[in-house]
């Protein structure tokens, strides 16, 4: 039986920033689920991999990408 590792990140904020985060997340082979509520967006980003080290590498790269957006604000 193959291993399966999963990481879920939830982010809440404005629509403009959500669009920027979605664009940054796309190249990282993850599932992105946006949900709009009132004046904000909730993004759920799910990363799945069979290799734990690859999952860590993907999550690290994703968080570094997200940090560039957060640092600009």
Secondary structure, DSSP 4 states (H G I P E B T S, - for coil): ----EEEEEEEEE-HHHHHHHHHHHHTT--EEEEEEETTEEEEEEEEEESSHHHHHHHHHHHHHHHHHHHHH-
